[in-house]
Amino acid sequence: MPKASLGEKSIHLFLFLEFIMPDVDVIRDILEQAEIAFPASAFIKSIHQQYLNRGGLSKKQLEGLYQIAQKVNTISTAKLSTLEAIILKKPTRFKSDKPEPAPLYKKDEGLNKMITAILEKYPHHKRVLFLKTKYDNNEVLTSAEITEIEKFFKMLK
């Protein structure tokens, strides 16, 4: 019989340890015991299936499991405290408030002062009256119209 190399020995040791000490999965154990205690619970069946498929649960689901697991007498307090530690370790997510909706169009008060100053001196100026109507109706003034108002305002001085 040939001697096993160092790599083969470590593989054999790993397989031996896996056989003797299987992984401890507290959440799976609690889910299975809770499912035995409450076989008609759709919540437990649902999160058990999700845990098996995805490998994890959210903090809210774990909190719900903890509330149910406290009612089961067969679950040890060590497993319950481990579940509680897992819950405390998970981050709590907060939703921030939605920002206030910004107005679509913000009126330029400096532009309003220029328009009123022009209309005080020339109250029947047709172009400025048209632009004032657009401004009062919250219509967007183009940059050419704004420069036109500024030009009329400079002529006043």
VEXDOLUM-626742 format. One record per atom (N, C-alpha, C): residue number from 1; x, y, z. Coordinates in pm, 1 decimal, padded with zeros to 6 digits, m for minus. Layout:
<atoms>
num, x, y, z
NUM, X, Y, Z
...
</atoms>
This chain:
<atoms>
num, x, y, z
1, 00085.6, m00117.4, 00000.0
1, 00000.0, 00000.0, 00000.0
1, 00090.1, 00123.5, 00000.0
2, 00071.3, 00214.2, m00098.9
2, 00156.6, 00332.3, m00105.8
2, 00117.5, 00433.6, 00001.4
3, 00218.8, 00512.2, 00040.8
3, 00193.9, 00616.0, 00141.6
3, 00117.3, 00732.0, 00080.4
4, 00028.0, 00790.0, 00157.5
4, m00050.3, 00905.0, 00111.5
4, 00033.8, 01031.2, 00124.0
5, 00021.6, 01118.7, 00027.4
5, 00097.4, 01243.9, 00031.7
5, 00032.3, 01339.0, 00132.1
6, 00098.8, 01450.7, 00153.5
6, 00051.1, 01548.6, 00251.9
6, m00084.1, 01606.3, 00210.6
7, m00103.6, 01632.7, 00080.9
7, m00231.0, 01686.0, 00032.4
7, m00344.8, 01589.0, 00052.1
8, m00319.7, 01460.2, 00028.2
8, m00424.3, 01359.1, 00046.2
8, m00460.3, 01343.7, 00192.8
9, m00359.1, 01357.7, 00283.1
9, m00386.0, 01347.0, 00427.3
9, m00477.7, 01459.9, 00473.0
10, m00452.8, 01580.7, 00421.8
10, m00536.6, 01693.2, 00464.8
10, m00679.7, 01677.0, 00413.5
11, m00697.0, 01620.7, 00293.5
11, m00831.1, 01596.2, 00240.0
11, m00904.2, 01492.5, 00324.0
12, m00830.9, 01385.4, 00362.4
12, m00892.4, 01282.3, 00445.7
12, m00930.9, 01338.4, 00582.6
13, m00845.2, 01423.6, 00639.6
13, m00873.5, 01483.9, 00769.3
13, m00996.8, 01573.8, 00758.9
14, m01005.4, 01652.0, 00651.7
14, m01120.2, 01739.9, 00632.2
14, m01250.0, 01659.5, 00621.3
15, m01249.3, 01554.3, 00542.7
15, m01368.5, 01470.5, 00527.0
15, m01406.1, 01403.3, 00658.6
16, m01305.8, 01362.1, 00737.5
16, m01330.8, 01300.1, 00866.5
16, m01395.6, 01400.1, 00962.7
17, m01344.4, 01525.1, 00964.3
17, m01401.3, 01627.4, 01053.3
17, m01542.4, 01665.5, 01010.3
18, m01567.7, 01669.3, 00881.4
18, m01702.2, 01697.7, 00832.0
18, m01800.4, 01589.2, 00876.0
19, m01753.8, 01465.5, 00879.2
19, m01839.2, 01354.6, 00919.5
19, m01867.7, 01359.5, 01069.2
20, m01766.3, 01393.9, 01149.0
20, m01783.2, 01397.0, 01294.4
20, m01859.7, 01521.8, 01339.4
21, m01818.1, 01640.0, 01288.0
21, m01877.8, 01766.3, 01333.0
21, m01942.6, 01837.9, 01214.8
22, m02066.6, 01807.4, 01186.7
22, m02132.4, 01880.1, 01078.2
22, m02150.9, 02026.7, 01118.1
23, m02169.7, 02113.6, 01019.8
23, m02186.7, 02256.4, 01048.0
23, m02306.3, 02280.7, 01138.1
24, m02288.8, 02374.7, 01227.8
24, m02396.8, 02414.1, 01317.1
24, m02470.0, 02530.1, 01251.4
25, m02596.7, 02510.2, 01224.5
25, m02679.4, 02615.1, 01163.8
25, m02797.5, 02639.9, 01256.5
26, m02782.5, 02742.1, 01341.2
26, m02881.5, 02770.0, 01444.9
26, m03015.0, 02811.3, 01382.9
27, m03009.6, 02893.3, 01280.0
27, m03133.7, 02942.0, 01220.0
27, m03211.4, 02825.4, 01159.2
28, m03140.8, 02736.1, 01088.8
28, m03208.4, 02620.1, 01028.8
28, m03268.1, 02530.5, 01137.5
29, m03193.2, 02509.6, 01246.3
29, m03244.7, 02426.9, 01356.4
29, m03371.4, 02488.4, 01416.9
30, m03368.9, 02619.1, 01437.8
30, m03485.9, 02686.5, 01495.8
30, m03604.4, 02679.2, 01399.6
31, m03576.6, 02699.6, 01270.9
31, m03684.8, 02690.9, 01171.7
31, m03747.3, 02551.7, 01170.0
32, m03663.8, 02448.2, 01174.8
32, m03716.3, 02311.5, 01171.6
32, m03797.3, 02279.8, 01296.8
33, m03748.6, 02322.4, 01413.8
33, m03822.9, 02297.1, 01537.3
33, m03952.0, 02378.3, 01542.2
34, m03949.3, 02498.7, 01490.0
34, m04071.2, 02580.5, 01486.7
34, m04172.1, 02521.6, 01388.7
35, m04123.3, 02465.2, 01279.2
35, m04213.8, 02403.9, 01182.2
35, m04277.4, 02277.4, 01239.6
36, m04203.5, 02205.8, 01323.2
36, m04260.8, 02088.4, 01389.9
36, m04366.4, 02131.8, 01490.7
37, m04338.1, 02241.1, 01564.0
37, m04431.9, 02288.5, 01666.1
37, m04556.9, 02351.1, 01604.2
38, m04539.2, 02423.5, 01492.1
38, m04652.1, 02490.1, 01425.5
38, m04656.6, 02445.1, 01279.0
39, m04707.1, 02325.1, 01251.1
39, m04704.5, 02274.3, 01113.3
39, m04799.1, 02348.6, 01018.4
40, m04897.8, 02418.2, 01069.7
40, m04993.5, 02487.0, 00983.2
40, m04953.7, 02632.2, 00955.5
41, m04843.9, 02678.5, 01012.2
41, m04803.8, 02818.0, 00996.5
41, m04744.5, 02842.4, 00857.8
42, m04810.5, 02926.6, 00782.1
42, m04762.4, 02959.1, 00647.5
42, m04636.7, 03045.5, 00654.2
43, m04627.6, 03130.0, 00757.5
43, m04511.3, 03217.1, 00772.7
43, m04383.8, 03135.4, 00792.8
44, m04389.8, 03037.1, 00880.5
44, m04271.6, 02955.4, 00908.0
44, m04232.6, 02875.8, 00784.2
45, m04331.7, 02819.6, 00715.3
45, m04302.1, 02743.9, 00592.8
45, m04237.9, 02834.8, 00488.9
46, m04289.5, 02955.1, 00477.6
46, m04238.8, 03049.1, 00378.1
46, m04094.0, 03089.5, 00406.3
47, m04065.6, 03129.9, 00530.0
47, m03928.2, 03172.8, 00558.3
47, m03831.7, 03054.3, 00561.3
48, m03880.9, 02934.9, 00595.5
48, m03795.6, 02815.9, 00590.8
48, m03756.2, 02787.3, 00446.0
49, m03853.3, 02794.7, 00355.9
49, m03823.9, 02773.0, 00214.0
49, m03728.7, 02880.2, 00161.0
50, m03751.8, 03004.0, 00200.3
50, m03663.5, 03112.4, 00156.0
50, m03522.5, 03093.8, 00211.2
51, m03511.9, 03051.4, 00335.6
51, m03379.9, 03029.5, 00395.5
51, m03304.9, 02917.8, 00322.9
52, m03377.5, 02812.0, 00286.6
52, m03312.3, 02702.8, 00215.1
52, m03271.1, 02745.7, 00073.4
53, m03352.1, 02826.8, 00008.8
53, m03321.4, 02870.2, m00127.8
53, m03214.4, 02978.3, m00132.7
54, m03229.3, 03080.0, m00050.9
54, m03140.0, 03196.3, m00058.0
54, m03025.3, 03191.4, 00041.4
55, m03040.6, 03115.8, 00147.3
55, m02933.4, 03105.1, 00245.1
55, m02934.8, 03211.6, 00352.6
56, m03037.9, 03292.9, 00358.0
56, m03043.7, 03396.5, 00460.3
56, m03181.9, 03456.0, 00471.4
57, m03201.9, 03531.9, 00578.5
57, m03329.6, 03599.1, 00602.7
57, m03302.1, 03744.5, 00638.5
58, m03401.0, 03829.3, 00618.2
58, m03387.0, 03969.6, 00654.7
58, m03402.7, 03984.6, 00805.9
59, m03369.9, 04103.7, 00852.3
59, m03379.8, 04129.9, 00996.0
59, m03524.5, 04118.9, 01043.6
60, m03618.4, 04168.6, 00966.2
60, m03760.2, 04161.1, 01005.2
60, m03808.1, 04016.2, 01010.3
61, m03764.2, 03934.4, 00914.4
61, m03803.3, 03793.6, 00915.0
61, m03743.5, 03721.4, 01035.8
62, m03619.0, 03753.0, 01067.7
62, m03555.7, 03691.8, 01185.2
62, m03625.8, 03734.0, 01314.2
63, m03669.0, 03859.6, 01319.3
63, m03742.5, 03906.2, 01438.0
63, m03875.0, 03831.9, 01451.0
64, m03942.9, 03809.4, 01338.8
64, m04067.6, 03732.3, 01342.4
64, m04042.9, 03588.7, 01385.3
65, m03934.8, 03530.1, 01335.1
65, m03898.4, 03394.0, 01374.9
65, m03867.3, 03388.3, 01524.0
66, m03799.8, 03490.5, 01573.8
66, m03765.5, 03494.3, 01716.4
66, m03891.8, 03499.3, 01802.8
67, m03990.2, 03579.3, 01760.9
67, m04115.6, 03587.9, 01836.9
67, m04186.6, 03452.3, 01841.4
68, m04184.7, 03380.7, 01730.2
68, m04248.7, 03247.9, 01725.8
68, m04166.4, 03146.2, 01804.7
69, m04033.9, 03154.6, 01791.9
69, m03946.2, 03057.3, 01857.1
69, m03952.9, 03067.9, 02009.4
70, m03985.5, 03183.5, 02061.8
70, m03998.6, 03198.7, 02207.1
70, m04115.7, 03117.9, 02261.0
71, m04214.5, 03091.4, 02177.3
71, m04331.8, 03015.6, 02220.7
71, m04307.6, 02864.8, 02219.4
72, m04200.1, 02819.8, 02151.1
72, m04171.1, 02676.8, 02140.0
72, m04083.2, 02635.4, 02258.1
73, m04127.7, 02536.1, 02332.2
73, m04054.6, 02493.9, 02452.2
73, m03932.4, 02408.6, 02419.9
74, m03929.4, 02344.1, 02303.7
74, m03821.1, 02251.8, 02272.5
74, m03694.1, 02322.2, 02224.6
75, m03701.7, 02450.8, 02193.8
75, m03582.8, 02524.3, 02148.7
75, m03505.4, 02572.2, 02270.6
76, m03375.7, 02542.5, 02272.3
76, m03293.9, 02578.6, 02388.2
76, m03272.6, 02729.5, 02394.4
77, m03248.0, 02777.3, 02515.4
77, m03226.2, 02921.1, 02533.8
77, m03096.1, 02965.7, 02467.9
78, m03000.1, 02874.5, 02454.6
78, m02874.1, 02909.5, 02388.3
78, m02899.3, 02941.9, 02240.8
79, m02984.7, 02863.3, 02175.6
79, m03015.6, 02889.3, 02035.4
79, m03096.5, 03017.7, 02021.3
80, m03185.6, 03042.0, 02116.3
80, m03262.7, 03166.6, 02112.9
80, m03171.6, 03287.9, 02130.5
81, m03077.9, 03279.5, 02222.7
81, m02987.0, 03392.3, 02243.6
81, m02893.2, 03409.1, 02123.6
82, m02855.4, 03299.9, 02057.9
82, m02774.5, 03310.2, 01936.2
82, m02854.0, 03378.6, 01825.9
83, m02981.3, 03342.8, 01811.7
83, m03067.5, 03407.7, 01713.3
83, m03082.3, 03556.3, 01744.5
84, m03095.9, 03587.9, 01871.8
84, m03107.1, 03728.5, 01912.0
84, m02978.9, 03804.8, 01878.8
85, m02863.4, 03741.5, 01897.6
85, m02736.3, 03805.7, 01863.4
85, m02723.6, 03827.4, 01712.9
86, m02770.7, 03731.6, 01634.9
86, m02768.6, 03746.4, 01489.1
86, m02856.5, 03864.3, 01447.6
87, m02972.4, 03877.7, 01512.0
87, m03063.8, 03988.2, 01480.9
87, m02998.6, 04122.0, 01514.4
88, m02935.5, 04128.8, 01632.4
88, m02871.7, 04254.3, 01672.8
88, m02753.5, 04290.1, 01584.0
89, m02690.0, 04190.3, 01526.8
89, m02574.6, 04212.2, 01440.4
89, m02614.2, 04269.4, 01304.3
90, m02735.8, 04240.2, 01260.2
90, m02781.4, 04289.1, 01129.9
90, m02812.1, 04438.5, 01137.2
91, m02784.4, 04512.1, 01029.1
91, m02811.2, 04656.7, 01030.8
91, m02959.9, 04687.2, 01019.2
92, m02999.9, 04795.1, 01083.6
92, m03137.7, 04842.5, 01074.2
92, m03142.9, 04946.8, 00964.2
93, m03231.3, 04928.0, 00869.2
93, m03240.8, 05019.9, 00755.8
93, m03356.7, 05117.1, 00778.8
94, m03328.1, 05243.2, 00756.8
94, m03428.5, 05348.1, 00770.9
94, m03454.8, 05410.9, 00635.2
95, m03580.3, 05439.4, 00607.4
95, m03615.2, 05509.9, 00484.9
95, m03618.9, 05658.7, 00515.6
96, m03548.2, 05735.4, 00434.8
96, m03549.7, 05879.9, 00454.9
96, m03677.2, 05937.9, 00394.5
97, m03714.9, 06054.3, 00444.3
97, m03834.4, 06121.0, 00393.7
97, m03809.9, 06169.6, 00251.5
98, m03916.6, 06170.7, 00173.6
98, m03905.1, 06219.8, 00036.5
98, m03885.8, 06371.1, 00040.1
99, m03801.0, 06424.1, m00048.1
99, m03781.6, 06569.7, m00050.4
99, m03905.1, 06640.9, m00102.9
100, m03919.4, 06765.1, m00061.9
100, m04031.9, 06846.3, m00107.9
100, m04019.7, 06866.3, m00258.4
101, m04130.6, 06858.3, m00330.0
101, m04122.0, 06879.5, m00475.3
101, m04085.6, 07024.7, m00505.9
102, m03987.8, 07042.4, m00592.7
102, m03942.5, 07176.2, m00630.5
102, m04036.6, 07231.6, m00737.7
103, m04061.6, 07360.9, m00735.2
103, m04148.3, 07417.8, m00838.9
103, m04081.2, 07405.5, m00975.9
104, m04163.6, 07387.5, m01077.9
104, m04109.5, 07371.8, m01212.3
104, m04045.5, 07500.4, m01263.3
105, m04102.6, 07611.5, m01224.7
105, m04052.3, 07739.2, m01273.4
105, m04039.9, 07833.9, m01155.5
106, m03923.8, 07894.7, m01139.7
106, m03902.2, 07990.5, m01031.7
106, m03894.8, 08129.6, m01092.8
107, m03977.8, 08217.6, m01043.3
107, m03980.9, 08352.8, m01097.2
107, m03857.9, 08430.5, m01051.8
108, m03804.3, 08507.6, m01144.1
108, m03689.3, 08592.8, m01116.3
108, m03742.5, 08729.0, m01072.2
109, m03721.2, 08761.9, m00945.2
109, m03776.0, 08887.3, m00891.7
109, m03706.7, 09008.4, m00951.6
110, m03580.0, 08996.1, m00985.6
110, m03509.6, 09107.3, m01049.0
110, m03570.8, 09141.0, m01183.5
111, m03613.4, 09039.0, m01255.0
111, m03679.3, 09057.8, m01384.3
111, m03813.5, 09128.0, m01366.1
112, m03885.5, 09091.6, m01262.0
112, m04014.4, 09155.7, m01232.3
112, m03994.5, 09303.9, m01201.9
113, m03890.6, 09337.9, m01126.2
113, m03863.2, 09478.8, m01093.9
113, m03830.4, 09558.0, m01219.6
114, m03753.5, 09497.0, m01310.7
114, m03719.9, 09566.0, m01435.5
114, m03845.2, 09591.3, m01519.3
115, m03932.6, 09490.0, m01529.4
115, m04055.1, 09504.4, m01609.5
115, m04144.4, 09613.4, m01551.3
116, m04162.5, 09614.1, m01419.6
116, m04248.6, 09716.5, m01357.6
116, m04187.5, 09855.7, m01372.5
117, m04054.5, 09867.3, m01364.6
117, m03990.7, 09998.5, m01381.7
117, m04012.3, 10050.3, m01523.9
118, m04002.1, 09962.5, m01623.1
118, m04024.2, 10003.6, m01762.9
118, m04169.4, 10044.5, m01782.1
119, m04263.4, 09967.0, m01726.3
119, m04406.2, 09996.8, m01745.1
119, m04451.1, 10119.7, m01667.4
120, m04378.9, 10158.8, m01562.4
120, m04413.0, 10282.0, m01491.6
120, m04384.4, 10403.2, m01580.1
121, m04272.4, 10393.3, m01653.7
121, m04236.6, 10505.6, m01739.2
121, m04312.7, 10500.1, m01872.1
122, m04327.4, 10379.7, m01929.6
122, m04397.8, 10362.1, m02057.2
122, m04507.2, 10257.0, m02038.8
123, m04625.3, 10294.7, m01985.8
123, m04729.6, 10196.4, m01953.4
123, m04792.4, 10126.8, m02074.3
124, m04777.5, 10180.0, m02195.2
124, m04840.1, 10118.8, m02312.0
124, m04738.1, 10052.7, m02404.8
125, m04620.6, 10020.3, m02351.0
125, m04515.9, 09956.1, m02433.1
125, m04561.9, 09814.1, m02464.4
126, m04593.5, 09789.0, m02592.5
126, m04657.1, 09662.3, m02630.4
126, m04568.6, 09541.1, m02603.9
127, m04443.2, 09549.8, m02637.8
127, m04353.9, 09433.6, m02620.6
127, m04335.4, 09400.9, m02472.8
128, m04316.0, 09500.4, m02389.6
128, m04297.7, 09477.3, m02245.9
128, m04427.9, 09428.2, m02183.8
129, m04542.3, 09477.4, m02230.5
129, m04670.6, 09426.2, m02180.4
129, m04687.6, 09278.2, m02216.0
130, m04645.6, 09240.9, m02336.2
130, m04651.9, 09100.2, m02377.5
130, m04561.2, 09013.1, m02288.7
131, m04440.0, 09063.5, m02264.5
131, m04346.1, 08987.7, m02180.4
131, m04394.7, 08980.4, m02035.0
132, m04461.3, 09087.4, m01987.1
132, m04516.3, 09083.7, m01850.7
132, m04626.9, 08980.2, m01841.4
133, m04709.5, 08969.5, m01945.3
133, m04815.8, 08869.1, m01947.1
133, m04756.7, 08728.4, m01943.2
134, m04652.6, 08706.6, m02020.7
134, m04585.3, 08575.9, m02017.6
134, m04528.2, 08547.4, m01878.4
135, m04467.7, 08650.2, m01818.7
135, m04407.0, 08635.2, m01685.6
135, m04514.4, 08604.4, m01581.3
136, m04627.3, 08674.2, m01587.7
136, m04735.7, 08653.5, m01490.4
136, m04802.0, 08517.4, m01506.3
137, m04799.8, 08461.3, m01627.5
137, m04860.0, 08330.3, m01652.1
137, m04761.7, 08214.9, m01627.5
138, m04650.2, 08245.0, m01568.0
138, m04545.6, 08145.4, m01535.1
138, m04491.7, 08074.1, m01658.5
139, m04492.0, 08143.4, m01770.5
139, m04430.9, 08088.1, m01890.4
139, m04281.7, 08119.8, m01886.3
140, m04202.4, 08031.4, m01940.0
140, m04057.4, 08050.0, m01937.7
140, m04018.7, 08153.9, m02041.7
141, m03942.8, 08252.4, m01996.2
141, m03893.2, 08354.5, m02088.1
141, m03760.9, 08306.6, m02145.7
142, m03745.1, 08322.1, m02274.7
142, m03620.4, 08279.9, m02338.1
142, m03509.8, 08378.7, m02302.8
143, m03387.2, 08337.1, m02327.0
143, m03274.3, 08425.1, m02296.2
143, m03277.9, 08550.2, m02383.1
144, m03327.4, 08540.6, m02506.6
144, m03339.2, 08658.0, m02594.0
144, m03440.0, 08756.9, m02535.8
145, m03550.6, 08706.2, m02481.7
145, m03651.5, 08795.1, m02422.2
145, m03598.7, 08861.1, m02296.4
146, m03521.0, 08788.8, m02220.4
146, m03462.7, 08845.7, m02097.9
146, m03362.9, 08954.8, m02133.7
147, m03280.0, 08929.9, m02232.5
147, m03184.3, 09034.1, m02273.7
147, m03257.3, 09154.7, m02331.9
148, m03370.9, 09132.7, m02397.3
148, m03451.4, 09242.7, m02450.5
148, m03504.2, 09329.8, m02337.0
149, m03551.5, 09266.6, m02228.7
149, m03599.9, 09342.4, m02112.0
149, m03485.2, 09420.6, m02049.8
150, m03369.8, 09357.3, m02038.8
150, m03252.9, 09425.4, m01980.8
150, m03211.8, 09544.9, m02067.2
151, m03222.0, 09529.9, m02199.6
151, m03187.3, 09639.1, m02290.9
151, m03283.8, 09756.6, m02272.4
152, m03415.1, 09727.3, m02263.7
152, m03513.6, 09833.0, m02240.1
152, m03489.0, 09901.3, m02104.8
153, m03451.0, 09823.5, m02004.2
153, m03426.1, 09878.3, m01870.3
153, m03304.6, 09971.2, m01871.4
154, m03201.2, 09935.8, m01947.1
154, m03080.1, 10020.4, m01956.2
154, m03111.3, 10151.2, m02027.9
155, m03206.9, 10149.3, m02121.3
155, m03245.5, 10272.5, m02192.5
155, m03313.8, 10372.9, m02101.3
156, m03373.6, 10322.4, m01990.4
156, m03440.6, 10412.1, m01895.9
156, m03342.3, 10503.7, m01827.1
157, m03222.1, 10457.0, m01804.2
157, m03124.4, 10534.0, m01725.2
157, m03055.1, 10639.0, m01803.7
</atoms>
